[in-house]
Amino acid sequence: MFGMHYLATHEIYNGDDLHKKLSTIFVCEFITAGGFNHVDLPASLAQEGALMRDALLSDLSQLPYEISTVVDGRLTMPMHAHSCAIVQIDDDAWQVWERVIQRVDAVWLIAPETDGHLKKLTELAARYKKTIIGCDLESIKVTSSKLATYNILNKAGIAAIPTYTSSNWLKGEGSEWLAKPDDGAGCNETVYFDSANELSSWISANNKAVSHVIQRYQVGAPASISCVMHCGKAYILSCNKQLIEINNHQLSYHGSVVNGMRDYWSVFEIVANKIAQVMPGLTGYVGIDLIVQGDELIVVEINPRLATSYVGIKKAIGKNPAELIINIITQENYTWPKLEQNVVELHV
């Protein structure tokens, strides 16, 4: 595919040689980099995007690379970047990103799976044969679909929330249900229903239902695993408690307690490694959302890119997570260090 150069590939690189190739890195966070420059900027998405972008830029600024980024002209210029292009309201953001991509050695992409944004950005970087600090196209394609993710995890014997289309869901009286976009990110447009009858009525009345998947609402503690994956192995950064609320039938995300689930470290590590083995194209930072029900772990979805919890990880582990990510995927014999397990509250 386009002769692409992924850090997700399975060929073995000489760490020193690859570090030389990575003298310039482009950090592109879709929301803050002009992905919505033609419309009103969603405040909550822009806030989360800026938090992730700024945390990553800060971490990379402590490493020996020249860092470029792009910013929507309506937002404040970010710190910790050596160069920053601006996307104005009349610009074609994709053309701006393409010009920056052509000038760098590597890209670090943060984009929602929604509407294929992450996949398209990855394809753009691959077209110019840039090193991609992230997942390959196949794993992005699978994890961008909640239904496809469930199917592959279920086939591998990994516990995951049964997921249906709006036309084949199992109608069960008295059960609580969720409808969410198949390619949605986070809690975006996730709707809660007290009963199957309520869900049936919503499906009949809502044109969006065709793009949504249906899942039973799982009672338990919402959690996430922040990890680094490479060549079918997973290394845990933190085990997080997610702060999720239901108001007026809408699920909303309010942040996380990084390492708030650190007591589950060993079992989270087992789940993360099973997923890494099933999808070896998952590379770099990967977030795994799951529900903890006593001793049972149920996977909700897999995020093939930075998630908001990244913002609190440096403080939680006492090390630079960007450096760990680059080291594990560039150095053949890199030894994963012992990490601190501090608890950090992150509210958005």
C-alpha positions in Angstrom: 0.0 0.0 0.0 1.8 3.1 -1.4 5.1 1.7 -0.1 4.2 3.1 3.3 6.6 3.2 6.2 4.9 2.4 9.5 6.5 2.0 12.8 3.8 -0.7 12.9 5.6 -2.9 10.4 7.3 -6.0 11.5 10.7 -5.5 9.9 13.4 -4.9 12.5 14.9 -1.4 12.4 18.3 -0.4 13.8 17.3 2.0 16.5 20.1 4.5 15.8 19.3 4.6 12.1 15.6 5.1 12.7 16.2 7.9 15.2 18.2 9.6 12.5 15.2 9.3 10.2 13.0 10.9 12.9 14.7 14.3 13.0 11.4 16.1 12.2 8.0 15.0 13.5 4.6 16.5 12.6 2.0 16.3 15.3 -1.5 16.7 13.8 -4.5 16.8 16.2 -7.5 16.9 13.9 -9.8 19.1 15.9 -7.4 21.8 16.8 -5.5 21.6 13.5 -8.4 22.9 11.4 -10.6 19.8 10.9 -13.6 21.9 11.7 -12.4 25.2 10.1 -15.5 25.6 7.9 -18.0 25.2 10.8 -18.4 26.3 14.4 -15.7 24.7 16.5 -17.2 22.2 19.1 -15.9 23.6 22.4 -15.7 20.3 24.3 -13.9 18.5 21.5 -11.5 21.4 21.0 -10.7 21.4 24.7 -9.9 17.7 24.8 -7.9 17.9 21.5 -5.8 20.8 22.8 -5.1 19.0 26.1 -3.8 15.9 24.2 -1.9 17.9 21.6 -0.2 20.1 24.2 0.7 17.2 26.4 2.3 15.4 23.5 4.1 18.5 22.2 5.5 19.2 25.7 6.8 15.6 26.0 8.3 15.6 22.5 10.0 19.0 23.2 12.2 17.3 25.7 13.5 14.9 23.0 16.0 15.6 20.2 13.5 16.3 17.5 12.2 19.3 15.5 8.5 19.4 16.0 5.9 20.9 13.7 2.2 21.3 14.2 -0.9 23.1 12.7 -3.5 25.2 14.5 -7.0 26.4 13.6 -6.8 30.2 13.2 -9.5 30.7 15.8 -7.4 29.1 18.6 -4.4 30.1 20.6 -1.0 29.2 19.2 0.3 26.1 20.9 3.6 26.1 22.8 6.4 23.6 22.5 6.5 23.4 18.7 9.4 24.7 16.6 7.0 25.6 13.7 3.2 26.0 13.4 1.2 26.5 10.3 -2.2 28.2 10.6 -5.5 27.0 9.0 -7.8 29.9 8.3 -11.6 29.6 7.7 -11.2 29.7 3.9 -8.3 27.2 3.7 -8.5 23.6 2.8 -7.1 22.0 5.9 -6.1 18.8 4.1 -3.9 20.8 1.7 -2.2 22.5 4.6 -1.6 19.2 6.3 -0.3 17.7 3.1 2.3 20.5 2.7 3.5 20.0 6.2 3.7 16.2 5.9 5.9 16.6 2.8 8.5 18.5 4.8 8.9 16.1 7.8 10.3 12.6 8.4 7.5 11.3 10.6 3.9 12.0 11.7 2.1 11.5 14.9 -1.6 11.6 14.2 -4.5 12.3 16.7 -7.8 12.1 15.0 -11.3 10.6 15.6 -12.2 7.5 13.8 -15.5 9.2 12.9 -16.0 9.5 9.1 -12.7 7.8 8.6 -10.6 10.9 9.6 -7.8 8.9 11.2 -7.7 6.5 8.3 -7.6 9.3 5.7 -4.8 11.1 7.6 -2.8 7.9 7.9 -3.3 7.2 4.1 -2.1 10.7 3.4 1.1 10.3 5.4 1.6 6.9 3.8 1.3 8.3 0.3 4.4 10.3 1.0 6.2 7.3 2.6 6.5 9.0 5.9 7.2 7.1 9.1 3.9 6.9 11.0 4.2 6.7 14.8 1.0 4.8 15.2 -1.2 1.9 13.9 -1.4 0.5 10.5 -4.3 0.9 8.1 -5.8 -2.5 8.7 -6.0 -2.1 12.5 -7.4 1.4 12.2 -10.0 0.1 9.8 -11.1 -2.7 12.2 -11.0 -0.6 15.4 -12.9 2.3 13.7 -15.9 0.0 13.6 -17.4 -1.1 16.9 -19.1 -4.0 15.1 -15.9 -5.1 13.4 -14.0 -4.8 16.7 -16.6 -7.0 18.5 -16.5 -9.6 15.8 -12.7 -10.0 15.8 -12.5 -10.0 19.6 -15.4 -12.4 20.0 -13.8 -14.8 17.5 -10.6 -14.7 19.5 -12.4 -15.5 22.7 -11.8 -12.1 24.3 -14.9 -10.9 26.3 -16.5 -7.9 24.6 -19.9 -6.3 24.6 -22.1 -8.1 22.1 -22.7 -5.6 19.3 -25.6 -5.5 16.8 -26.8 -3.4 13.9 -30.1 -1.6 14.3 -31.8 -4.2 12.1 -30.6 -7.3 13.8 -30.4 -6.5 17.5 -31.9 -8.9 20.0 -35.0 -7.3 21.4 -35.2 -8.1 25.1 -37.9 -6.7 27.4 -36.7 -5.0 30.5 -33.1 -4.6 29.5 -31.2 -1.4 29.3 -29.6 -0.5 26.0 -27.2 1.8 24.2 -27.2 3.1 20.7 -23.9 4.6 19.4 -22.4 5.5 16.1 -20.4 2.5 14.7 -17.5 4.8 14.0 -18.0 7.1 16.9 -15.3 8.4 19.3 -15.9 8.3 23.0 -19.4 9.1 24.2 -20.3 11.1 21.1 -24.0 10.6 20.2 -24.3 7.6 22.5 -27.9 7.3 23.7 -29.2 5.3 26.7 -32.6 3.6 26.8 -34.3 2.2 29.8 -36.0 -0.6 27.8 -36.2 -2.4 24.5 -39.4 -0.6 23.7 -37.8 2.8 24.0 -35.0 1.7 21.8 -37.4 0.3 19.2 -39.3 3.6 19.1 -36.0 5.6 18.7 -34.8 3.4 15.8 -38.2 3.8 14.0 -38.2 7.6 14.4 -34.5 8.3 13.9 -32.8 8.3 10.5 -29.4 8.2 12.2 -30.2 4.7 13.6 -28.9 3.1 10.4 -25.4 4.3 11.2 -25.6 3.2 14.9 -24.8 -0.1 16.6 -26.8 -1.5 19.5 -25.3 -2.8 22.7 -26.7 -3.8 26.1 -25.9 -1.4 28.8 -23.3 -3.0 31.0 -23.5 -2.4 34.7 -20.0 -2.0 36.2 -17.0 0.3 36.6 -16.0 2.1 33.3 -12.3 1.8 32.9 -9.6 2.2 30.3 -6.1 0.8 29.7 -3.4 3.2 28.4 -0.8 1.1 26.7 2.0 0.9 24.1 1.8 -1.9 21.5 4.3 -3.2 19.1 4.7 -6.4 17.1 1.9 -8.2 19.1 3.0 -7.2 22.5 1.5 -4.7 24.9 3.2 -2.6 27.7 0.9 -0.9 30.2 1.3 2.8 30.9 -1.7 3.2 33.3 -5.0 1.7 34.4 -7.7 4.3 34.5 -11.1 4.9 36.0 -13.4 6.7 33.5 -15.7 9.4 34.7 -18.9 8.9 32.6 -22.4 10.2 33.4 -25.9 9.7 31.9 -28.0 12.8 31.7 -31.2 13.0 29.7 -30.5 9.7 28.1 -27.1 10.9 26.8 -23.7 9.5 27.9 -21.0 12.1 28.6 -17.3 11.8 29.4 -15.9 14.1 32.1 -12.4 12.8 32.4 -10.6 10.0 34.2 -8.7 9.1 37.2 -5.4 8.0 35.7 -4.3 4.8 37.6 -7.6 4.9 39.5 -7.8 1.1 38.6 -4.2 0.3 39.3 -5.2 -2.7 41.5 -6.3 -4.4 38.2 -2.8 -3.9 36.6 -2.0 -7.6 36.1 -5.4 -8.6 34.6 -5.5 -5.5 32.4 -2.0 -6.5 31.1 -3.4 -9.9 30.2 -6.3 -8.4 28.2 -4.1 -5.9 26.5 -1.6 -8.5 25.4 -4.4 -10.8 24.0 -5.6 -7.8 21.9 -2.1 -7.0 20.7 -1.7 -10.7 19.6 -5.0 -10.6 17.7 -4.3 -7.3 16.1 -0.5 -7.0 15.7 -0.9 -3.9 13.5 -1.8 -1.9 16.7 1.3 0.1 17.3 2.3 3.0 19.6 -0.2 4.4 22.0 -3.4 2.4 22.2 -6.4 3.0 24.5 -8.7 0.1 25.5 -12.1 1.0 27.0 -13.7 -1.7 29.2 -16.2 -2.4 31.9 -15.1 -4.1 35.1 -17.8 -6.4 36.7 -16.2 -8.0 39.7 -13.6 -10.4 38.3 -14.9 -10.1 34.8 -13.5 -7.6 32.2 -15.6 -6.7 29.2 -14.0 -4.8 26.3 -16.0 -1.9 25.0 -13.8 -0.5 22.2 -10.2 0.1 21.2 -8.8 3.5 20.3 -5.9 3.3 17.8 -4.5 6.7 18.8 -3.9 9.0 21.8 -6.8 9.2 24.2 -7.5 12.0 26.8 -5.9 10.0 29.6 -2.6 10.6 28.0 -2.6 14.1 29.5 -2.1 12.7 33.0 0.3 9.9 32.2 3.6 11.6 32.7 2.8 12.6 36.2 1.3 9.2 36.9 4.3 7.2 35.7 7.2 9.5 36.5 8.6 9.2 33.0 8.1 10.8 29.5 5.5 8.6 27.8 6.4 9.9 24.3 10.0 8.8 24.8 8.8 5.3 26.0 6.6 5.0 22.9 9.3 5.9 20.5 11.9 3.7 22.3 9.8 0.6 22.3 9.1 0.8 18.6 12.5 1.8 17.4 14.9 -0.2 19.6 14.9 -3.9 19.1 16.2 -4.8 22.6 14.6 -2.0 24.6 13.8 -2.9 28.2 10.5 -1.6 29.4 11.2 0.3 32.6 9.5 0.0 36.0 6.9 2.8 36.2 5.5 4.7 39.1 1.7 4.1 39.6 0.7 7.5 40.9 -3.0 8.4 40.9 -3.8 11.5 38.9 -7.3 13.1 38.5 -8.1 14.5 35.1 -11.3 16.5 34.6 -12.6 17.8 31.3 
